[in-house]
């Protein structure tokens, strides 16, 4: 099931974690690789992805962060 542009979730692949559509590459792996110091080109080569796919993972992660609500637990 497509959950965002170029991003899908399938319970049979990585236990339903969001992946790049048509691959078995989870979004968390792309974001983690970038956070760990790899650049887009290195991620593209390592996981055989296009620039559009890497940027879709970033956009999906940004959207999740944007939707996150922080609720204080007491004052």
C-alpha positions as CSV (number, residue, x, y, z in Angstrom):
1,X,0.0,0.0,0.0
2,X,1.4,3.4,-1.0
3,X,1.5,5.7,2.0
4,X,3.3,8.6,0.4
5,X,4.9,9.3,-3.0
6,X,7.5,6.6,-3.6
7,X,6.9,5.2,-0.1
8,X,5.0,2.0,0.6
9,X,4.2,-0.3,3.5
10,X,3.7,-4.0,3.2
11,X,3.3,-6.3,6.2
12,X,5.3,-9.0,4.3
13,X,8.3,-6.7,3.9
14,X,10.3,-5.5,7.0
15,X,7.2,-6.1,9.2
16,X,5.3,-3.3,7.5
17,X,8.0,-0.6,8.0
18,X,7.8,2.1,5.4
19,X,10.0,1.2,2.4
20,X,10.9,2.8,-1.0
21,X,8.2,1.5,-3.4
22,X,9.5,-1.4,-5.5
23,X,12.4,-2.1,-3.3
24,X,13.1,-3.7,0.1
25,X,14.9,-0.6,1.4
26,X,13.3,0.8,4.5
27,X,13.0,4.6,4.9
28,X,14.7,4.4,8.4
29,X,17.8,2.9,6.7
30,X,18.1,5.8,4.3
31,X,17.5,8.5,7.0
32,X,19.9,6.8,9.3
33,X,22.6,6.5,6.6
34,X,22.3,10.2,5.9
35,X,22.3,11.1,9.6
36,X,25.4,8.9,10.0
37,X,27.4,11.0,7.5
38,X,26.7,9.4,4.1
39,X,25.8,11.9,1.4
40,X,22.9,11.4,-1.1
41,X,25.2,10.0,-3.8
42,X,26.7,7.4,-1.4
43,X,23.2,6.3,-0.3
44,X,22.1,6.1,-3.9
45,X,25.0,3.9,-4.8
46,X,24.9,1.8,-1.6
47,X,21.2,0.9,-1.9
48,X,20.7,1.3,-5.7
49,X,18.3,4.2,-5.4
50,X,17.6,7.3,-7.4
51,X,17.9,10.8,-6.2
52,X,14.1,11.1,-6.3
53,X,13.7,8.0,-4.0
54,X,16.2,9.3,-1.5
55,X,14.5,12.7,-1.5
56,X,11.2,11.0,-1.0
57,X,12.5,9.3,2.1
58,X,13.6,12.7,3.4
59,X,10.3,14.3,2.6
60,X,8.4,11.4,4.3
61,X,10.6,11.7,7.4
62,X,10.1,15.5,7.5
63,X,6.3,15.1,7.2
64,X,6.4,12.7,10.2
65,X,8.3,15.2,12.3
66,X,6.0,18.0,11.3
67,X,3.0,15.9,12.5
68,X,4.6,15.1,15.8
69,X,3.0,16.7,18.8
70,X,4.9,17.1,22.0
71,X,2.8,16.9,25.1
72,X,4.4,18.1,28.4
73,X,4.0,15.6,31.3
74,X,3.4,18.0,34.1
75,X,4.6,21.4,35.2
